[in-house]
Structures are given as C-alpha cells and as structure tokens.
C-alpha cells in the first residue's frame, strides 16, 4: 500500500526519475514480472505499474529493512497516526538523521 501511494504521489507531483526501495522482495518480483498478476494484491500491483509507467524514469530495488530505516520509521509513524501525512520540500524530523546519513554515503 505504501509503495502504491508513493508512486501515485510521484506522478501527481511530477517527480521523476524516482528511486523505489522496499524491504519486500516479493513486491519487487511482482512489479517486475511480465505476466498478469493473479494474487490478492493484483490490483495494487497494477496500480503501481500504471503509475511507474507514467514516469520518465524510475529504479526499483529490494533493500533489507536495516538499510531502509527512513521508510521503516515512517511506517511506524503511520501506524500511530489517524491522519494522512505528506511532506513537501522538507525532510520530516522523524527521518532527518537517516536521510542525511544516506545522502552522504
């Protein structure tokens, strides 16, 4: 669900190219597969592929959860929030240190 929302926002805000990283390897396989998705997540995979197809460029890769702490912390924040949250222009304080360390590698 988070991947679908992120890809949709990238299209909505004309962000391209984008880098999509997920700790769900089966999601990466499903998105990259050429065949029709028949699992219970088929519609979500179709939505993600539709959004990615509208972008000028993107990369998609699996990362281990330890390497994707920014996304992990945002997911934890979302679990405890009753609001839809999005940020534009500034990195949210809850992940600032992870983003800074990732960008300086």
N, C-alpha and C positions, 0 to 999 in steps of 0.2 A: 504494500500500500504506500509506503514512504517513497519508494522508487517511482511509482506511478505519479504521485503528487509532485515530486521533484522534476520529473521530465515534463509534466504539464506546465509547471511554473517556468521552466526554461523556455518553452515555446511561447508562453504568454508574455514574458519579459524580453523576448528576442535575445536570449543568451546563447551564444554559440561561438566557438565549439565548447562543449562541456565534457567533464570527466565524471563518469558514474562509477562509484566504488561501492561494493556491497560485500557483506560477510556471508551472503547466501549463495553458495556456488551453484546450487540447482536453479536459482533465478537467472544467473548468468547463462547457464546452458539453455534454459527455456527461451530466453530472449534471443540468443544467437542461433537457435535451431531454425532450420528452413521449413520444417513441416508444420502442419496445423497443430496448435496446442489444444489438447483434449482434456487436460486435467481440470480440476475445480477452479484453478487460477487462470484458466484460458482467457477469459475476458480481460483480466488485469494485464496479462502478457500482451494481448492485442493492443490495449490502450498504450502501454509503454512503447511498443514497436511503432505505433502510429505517431506518437509524439516524437520519438527519435528520428523517424523518417522525415519530419518537418524541419529538423535542424540541419544547419550547414555542415556540422561535423560533431562527432562525439567519440569518446572511447568508453568502453565498458570493461571492468575487470573485477575479479574476486580479490578481496583482501581479508586477512584474518582480523577478527574483532579487535585484537590488541593493536593493530595498525590503523584502526579506524575509530579512535576514541572520540573524535568530534561527533560522528554520527551516533555512536553509542550513547553519548551524553545527551544529545538532542532527543533521542528516542526515550530516554528516561524522563526527560523534562516533559515530553508529550504525554507520557503515561499519567503524570500527576497534574496535568492541566485540563481544564474544561473548555479551553478556548483554542481556536485555530490560530497559530502563531506563524508569522513570517517576518523576515528582516530584509531590509534593502539598504545597501551601501555600507553598513557597519556590521562587523562580526559580533554576534551575541556574546555577552560576557561569559556565559556558561561554557563556551568552547574556545574563547580567545587564545588561551595558552596552547591548546592543541594545534590550532591553525597556524599560529606564529612558529611553533617548532616544526611543523610540517613544511612550511614555506621556506624555512632556512636550511633544509636538508640538502 
